[in-house]
Amino acid sequence: MTQPTLPTAAAINTSNRFSASDKRLINCNQVDVNQLMPLKYHWAWEHYNNGCANHWMPTEVPMTKDIETWRGNQLTEAERRVIMRNLGFFSTAESLVGNNLVLAIFKHVTNAECRQYLLRQAFEEAVHSHTFLYVVDSLGLDEGEVFNMYHEVPSIARKDAFETELTAEVMDPNFSTATDEGAQAFLKNLIGYYLIMEGVFFYTGFVMMLSFHRRNLMTGIGEQFQYILRDETIHLNFGIDLINGIKAENPQLWTPEFQQAMIDRVKQAVELELDYAADCLPNGIMGLNEDLFRDYVQHIADRRLERIGLPMQYGSTNPFPWMSETMDLAKEKNFFETRVTEYQAAGSLNWD
């Protein structure tokens, strides 16, 4: 067997070592290793550390009370519909996000510290998918019904189709971010998945599921949705930093026409989300109704637009002020206080 030829001393170049200033978020020189140090984008490393401090697994959460509630007579048919619809949407939406990360985003984000976070996020998406399998199995639900809603329930199918076309575009064999057209398509993908999927499409479901938890119902599922919300808050913050970073390094991409196209896309997403909310609770339950969700979805859409430098479109107020505190990591209670301590590293964040 022929042994590989080792590089000679003359072939090893130490005079032009990689500099942080050489790093770029996209279109950086491709290398065979992720050149993590020296760091340039410290915000990406901070998000990675925050994600690691959040580690959790769904099987740590007891489901005994949820099973008793689900099998008993404590929930109305309307409440069961809300739970089932959200399990159906989230069970496939999380996998869509994970696929987009691994198959599309990771390839074209050429910065090592961002890739380090993307690896962490991909694992978290796997944990979230595991969560819905765990819930379905614990409650003895029809797994075929839950995991096929993405093409059997029109309001869910439309949301998923809205996102999957973005992944298909970036996964084209001829796709590249080297041109302005390609880089804009990549930005559209990032806005579609971070700003819209994780920043708008998920939040109606968070309100619905955490409303049960606030009434001390389905507390096991509620606790897991709290953990997922905490993860998603960091995902959203990373995505916004990434989008703004690419904008700053490539200002020619952020044309008035592209900005308007992104505004129109967010407005389209708002309408899809309102259709989904109406489908989940056609008659209103638990103090929730279609009108309140219109205000809420428009409110959070405005917040997302502002954070990437686009103008607000609605001016709606937040009808669920308790969600503002839940979304704000600096104000969250310690959701992890009941978890086993072996998973909490000494460098974990203080969430109080």
C-alpha positions as CSV (number, residue, x, y, z in Angstrom):
1,M,0.0,0.0,0.0
2,T,1.4,3.4,-1.0
3,Q,1.9,5.8,1.8
4,P,0.7,9.4,1.3
5,T,3.4,11.9,0.6
6,L,3.9,14.4,3.5
7,P,4.5,18.1,2.7
8,T,8.1,19.2,2.9
9,A,9.3,22.0,5.1
10,A,9.6,24.2,2.0
11,A,5.9,23.5,1.1
12,I,4.6,24.6,4.5
13,N,3.9,28.4,4.4
14,T,3.8,30.1,7.8
15,S,4.4,33.6,6.5
16,N,0.8,34.2,5.3
17,R,-1.3,32.9,8.1
18,F,-5.0,33.5,8.0
19,S,-6.1,36.9,9.4
20,A,-9.5,37.7,10.9
21,S,-9.7,40.6,8.4
22,D,-9.7,38.1,5.6
23,K,-13.0,36.5,6.8
24,R,-16.3,37.2,5.0
25,L,-19.8,35.9,5.6
26,I,-20.2,34.7,2.0
27,N,-17.9,34.4,-0.9
28,C,-14.8,33.9,1.2
29,N,-12.0,31.6,-0.1
30,Q,-13.1,28.0,0.3
31,V,-10.7,26.0,2.5
32,D,-10.6,22.4,3.6
33,V,-10.9,23.3,7.3
34,N,-13.1,25.8,9.2
35,Q,-10.5,28.5,10.2
36,L,-12.2,29.3,13.5
37,M,-9.4,31.3,15.1
38,P,-8.9,34.2,15.1
39,L,-12.5,35.2,15.5
40,K,-14.0,38.1,13.5
41,Y,-17.7,37.8,14.1
42,H,-17.9,37.6,17.9
43,W,-21.7,37.8,17.8
44,A,-21.7,34.4,16.1
45,W,-19.5,32.8,18.8
46,E,-21.8,34.4,21.5
47,H,-24.8,32.8,19.9
48,Y,-23.0,29.5,19.8
49,N,-22.2,29.7,23.5
50,N,-25.8,30.7,24.3
51,G,-27.1,27.7,22.4
52,C,-24.7,25.4,24.3
53,A,-25.9,26.8,27.6
54,N,-29.5,25.9,26.6
55,H,-28.9,22.2,26.1
56,W,-32.0,20.0,26.8
57,M,-33.6,16.8,25.7
58,P,-37.4,16.2,25.4
59,T,-37.2,12.9,27.3
60,E,-36.2,14.8,30.4
61,V,-39.7,16.2,30.6
62,P,-42.3,14.0,32.3
63,M,-45.5,13.5,30.3
64,T,-47.6,11.7,32.9
65,K,-50.0,14.7,33.6
66,D,-50.4,15.4,29.9
67,I,-51.4,11.7,29.2
68,E,-54.0,11.9,32.0
69,T,-55.4,15.2,30.6
70,W,-55.4,14.0,27.0
71,R,-57.1,10.7,27.8
72,G,-59.6,12.3,30.3
73,N,-62.4,14.7,29.7
74,Q,-60.5,17.9,30.5
75,L,-60.1,19.2,27.0
76,T,-62.8,20.3,24.5
77,E,-62.8,19.2,20.9
78,A,-61.8,22.7,19.9
79,E,-58.8,22.6,22.3
80,R,-57.7,19.2,21.0
81,R,-57.9,20.7,17.4
82,V,-55.5,23.5,18.4
83,I,-53.0,21.0,19.9
84,M,-53.2,18.6,17.0
85,R,-52.8,21.3,14.4
86,N,-49.7,22.7,16.1
87,L,-48.1,19.3,16.5
88,G,-48.8,18.7,12.8
89,F,-47.2,22.0,11.7
90,F,-44.2,22.0,14.0
91,S,-43.4,18.3,13.5
92,T,-42.5,19.0,9.8
93,A,-41.5,22.6,10.0
94,E,-38.6,21.8,12.2
95,S,-37.3,19.3,9.7
96,L,-37.7,21.8,6.9
97,V,-35.5,24.3,8.8
98,G,-32.9,21.5,9.6
99,N,-32.8,20.5,5.9
100,N,-32.4,24.0,4.8
101,L,-29.5,24.6,7.3
102,V,-27.6,21.4,6.3
103,L,-28.3,21.3,2.6
104,A,-28.4,25.0,1.7
105,I,-27.2,27.6,4.2
106,F,-24.1,25.8,5.6
107,K,-22.6,25.4,2.1
108,H,-22.8,29.1,1.2
109,V,-22.0,30.7,4.6
110,T,-18.2,30.7,4.3
111,N,-17.3,31.9,7.8
112,A,-16.1,29.4,10.4
113,E,-17.7,30.9,13.5
114,C,-21.0,31.2,11.8
115,R,-20.7,27.6,10.6
116,Q,-19.9,26.6,14.2
117,Y,-23.3,28.1,15.3
118,L,-25.1,26.5,12.3
119,L,-23.8,23.1,13.5
120,R,-25.3,23.7,16.9
121,Q,-28.5,24.9,15.4
122,A,-28.8,21.9,13.2
123,F,-28.5,19.7,16.3
124,E,-31.2,21.8,18.0
125,E,-33.5,21.3,15.1
126,A,-33.0,17.5,15.5
127,V,-33.9,17.8,19.2
128,H,-37.1,19.7,18.2
129,S,-38.1,17.0,15.7
130,H,-37.4,14.4,18.5
131,T,-39.7,16.4,20.7
132,F,-42.7,15.9,18.5
133,L,-42.0,12.2,18.1
134,Y,-41.8,12.0,21.9
135,V,-45.1,13.8,22.4
136,V,-46.9,11.8,19.7
137,D,-45.6,8.6,21.2
138,S,-46.4,9.6,24.8
139,L,-50.0,10.6,24.0
140,G,-50.6,7.6,21.7
141,L,-51.6,9.9,18.8
142,D,-52.1,8.7,15.2
143,E,-48.6,9.4,13.9
144,G,-49.8,9.2,10.3
145,E,-52.3,12.0,11.0
146,V,-49.8,14.3,12.7
147,F,-46.8,13.8,10.4
148,N,-48.9,14.1,7.2
149,M,-50.7,17.3,8.0
150,Y,-48.1,19.2,5.9
151,H,-49.8,18.0,2.7
152,E,-53.3,17.1,4.1
153,V,-54.2,20.3,5.9
154,P,-54.2,23.2,3.4
155,S,-53.3,26.0,5.9
156,I,-50.1,24.0,6.9
157,A,-49.3,22.9,3.3
158,R,-49.3,26.5,2.1
159,K,-46.9,27.6,4.8
160,D,-44.5,24.8,4.1
161,A,-44.7,25.3,0.3
162,F,-43.9,29.0,0.8
163,E,-40.6,27.9,2.5
164,T,-39.6,24.8,0.5
165,E,-39.3,26.8,-2.8
166,L,-36.6,28.8,-1.2
167,T,-34.5,25.7,-0.4
168,A,-35.1,24.4,-3.9
169,E,-33.8,27.6,-5.4
170,V,-30.6,27.6,-3.4
171,M,-30.0,23.9,-4.0
172,D,-30.0,24.2,-7.8
173,P,-26.7,22.6,-9.0
174,N,-25.8,25.8,-10.8
175,F,-26.6,28.1,-7.8
176,S,-23.8,30.4,-6.6
177,T,-23.6,33.5,-4.4
178,A,-20.8,34.9,-6.5
179,T,-23.2,37.0,-8.5
180,D,-25.4,39.7,-7.0
181,E,-28.5,37.8,-8.3
182,G,-27.3,34.7,-6.5
183,A,-26.4,36.5,-3.3
184,Q,-29.8,38.2,-3.3
185,A,-31.5,34.8,-3.6
186,F,-29.5,33.6,-0.7
187,L,-30.5,36.6,1.4
188,K,-34.1,35.8,0.4
189,N,-33.6,32.3,1.8
190,L,-32.2,33.6,5.1
191,I,-35.1,36.1,5.4
192,G,-37.6,33.4,4.6
193,Y,-36.3,30.9,7.1
194,Y,-35.0,33.0,10.0
195,L,-37.3,36.1,9.8
196,I,-40.4,34.4,8.5
197,M,-40.4,30.7,9.4
198,E,-38.7,30.9,12.8
199,G,-39.7,34.6,13.5
200,V,-43.4,34.7,12.4
201,F,-44.7,31.2,11.5
202,F,-43.7,29.7,14.8
203,Y,-45.0,32.4,17.1
204,T,-48.7,31.9,16.6
205,G,-48.2,28.3,17.7
206,F,-46.1,29.4,20.7
207,V,-49.0,31.6,21.8
208,M,-51.5,28.8,21.4
209,M,-49.5,26.1,23.1
210,L,-48.2,28.3,25.9
211,S,-51.8,29.4,26.6
212,F,-52.5,25.8,27.7
213,H,-49.5,25.9,29.9
214,R,-50.6,29.2,31.6
215,R,-53.8,27.4,32.5
216,N,-51.9,24.5,34.0
217,L,-53.0,22.2,31.2
218,M,-50.7,20.0,29.0
219,T,-47.7,21.2,31.1
220,G,-45.2,18.7,29.8
221,I,-45.9,19.9,26.2
222,G,-45.9,23.4,27.4
223,E,-42.5,23.0,29.1
224,Q,-41.0,21.6,25.9
225,F,-42.5,24.5,23.9
226,Q,-40.8,26.9,26.3
227,Y,-37.5,25.3,25.7
228,I,-38.1,25.4,21.9
229,L,-39.1,29.1,22.1
230,R,-35.9,29.8,24.0
231,D,-33.9,28.0,21.2
232,E,-35.8,29.8,18.5
233,T,-35.1,33.2,20.1
234,I,-31.4,32.6,19.6
235,H,-32.0,31.2,16.1
236,L,-33.8,34.4,15.2
237,N,-31.2,36.7,16.7
238,F,-28.4,34.8,14.9
239,G,-30.3,35.0,11.6
240,I,-30.9,38.7,11.9
241,D,-27.2,39.3,12.7
242,L,-26.2,37.2,9.7
243,I,-28.6,39.0,7.4
244,N,-27.4,42.4,8.6
245,G,-23.8,41.3,8.3
246,I,-24.2,40.2,4.7
247,K,-26.0,43.5,4.0
248,A,-23.1,45.5,5.5
249,E,-20.4,43.6,3.5
250,N,-22.4,43.6,0.3
251,P,-24.4,46.9,0.2
252,Q,-25.1,46.6,-3.5
253,L,-27.5,43.7,-2.8
254,W,-29.8,45.9,-0.7
255,T,-31.5,47.7,-3.6
256,P,-34.9,49.4,-3.2
257,E,-36.4,46.8,-5.5
258,F,-35.0,44.0,-3.3
259,Q,-36.2,45.7,-0.1
260,Q,-39.7,46.0,-1.5
261,A,-39.7,42.4,-2.6
262,M,-38.8,41.3,1.0
263,I,-41.5,43.5,2.4
264,D,-44.1,42.0,0.1
265,R,-42.8,38.5,1.0
266,V,-43.3,39.2,4.8
267,K,-46.8,40.6,4.1
268,Q,-47.6,37.4,2.1
269,A,-46.4,35.4,5.1
270,V,-48.6,37.4,7.5
271,E,-51.7,36.4,5.5
272,L,-50.6,32.8,5.4
273,E,-50.2,32.8,9.2
274,L,-53.5,34.4,9.7
275,D,-55.2,31.7,7.6
276,Y,-53.4,29.1,9.8
277,A,-54.6,30.8,13.0
278,A,-58.2,30.9,11.8
279,D,-57.9,27.2,10.8
280,C,-56.6,26.3,14.3
281,L,-59.3,28.1,16.2
282,P,-62.3,28.9,14.0
283,N,-64.5,29.8,16.9
284,G,-61.9,31.1,19.4
285,I,-60.9,29.4,22.7
286,M,-59.0,30.3,25.8
287,G,-59.5,34.0,25.2
288,L,-57.8,33.6,21.8
289,N,-59.5,34.5,18.5
290,E,-58.7,35.5,14.9
291,D,-58.8,39.2,15.6
292,L,-56.3,39.0,18.4
293,F,-54.0,37.0,16.2
294,R,-54.2,39.5,13.4
295,D,-52.9,42.2,15.7
296,Y,-50.2,39.8,17.1
297,V,-48.9,38.5,13.8
298,Q,-48.8,42.1,12.3
299,H,-47.0,43.3,15.5
300,I,-44.3,40.7,15.4
301,A,-43.9,41.1,11.6
302,D,-43.2,44.8,12.2
303,R,-40.6,44.0,14.8
304,R,-38.9,41.6,12.4
305,L,-38.8,44.1,9.5
306,E,-37.4,46.8,11.8
307,R,-34.5,44.6,12.8
308,I,-33.3,44.3,9.3
309,G,-33.7,47.9,8.5
310,L,-37.1,47.8,6.7
311,P,-40.1,50.0,7.6
312,M,-43.0,48.8,9.7
313,Q,-46.1,48.0,7.7
314,Y,-48.9,47.6,10.2
315,G,-48.4,49.5,13.5
316,S,-50.5,47.0,15.4
317,T,-50.2,46.6,19.1
318,N,-49.3,43.4,21.0
319,P,-52.4,41.7,22.5
320,F,-50.3,39.2,24.3
321,P,-47.9,41.2,26.5
322,W,-46.9,38.1,28.4
323,M,-45.3,36.8,25.1
324,S,-43.0,39.8,25.0
325,E,-41.3,38.7,28.2
326,T,-41.1,35.1,27.1
327,M,-39.5,36.2,23.8
328,D,-37.0,38.4,25.6
329,L,-34.2,36.2,26.8
330,A,-33.0,38.8,29.3
331,K,-36.4,38.6,31.1
332,E,-37.1,34.9,30.9
333,K,-37.5,32.9,34.1
334,N,-35.2,30.0,34.6
335,F,-37.1,27.3,32.7
336,F,-34.3,24.9,33.4
337,E,-34.7,25.0,37.2
338,T,-36.5,21.6,37.3
339,R,-34.0,19.9,35.0
340,V,-31.2,17.5,35.9
341,T,-28.1,19.5,36.8
342,E,-25.6,17.3,34.9
343,Y,-26.5,19.2,31.7
344,Q,-25.8,22.7,33.1
345,A,-22.2,23.8,32.4
346,A,-20.4,26.1,34.8
347,G,-20.4,28.8,32.2
348,S,-24.2,28.7,31.6
349,L,-25.9,32.0,31.2
350,N,-27.9,33.7,34.0
351,W,-31.4,33.8,32.7
352,D,-33.0,35.6,35.6
